[in-house]
Amino acid sequence: MPIPTVQSVVRTGRRLDRLNRKVEQVVELMRAGAALHASHGSKSMHWWLSTGGVAVHGDVARLVIERGDIAGVGDCLFDSEPSQTFRYIG
């Protein structure tokens, strides 16, 4: 593992700051009543908000659904699968 440089640490910090801002924006929209939906594409999951179909990046969606104030509503095809709709329960 290479030793991180100052530039790489700054770059990583900026990327994480952007990611956290996007997570907070999605949670704010969910707090206002939007639901986060998921569907399985041919190669990946597709995530979007119910308010106008705003697309959500997969990395952002994964962080959003890990929060304690976000819950799946239980609309999965099989019991072992995660829900396809998530709501704010705060």
ABEGO torsion letter per residue (X at the ends): XBBBBAAAAAAAAAAAAAAAAAAAAAAAAAAAGBBBBBBBBAABBBBBBABGGBBBBAAAAAAAAABAABBBAGBBABAABBBABBBBAX
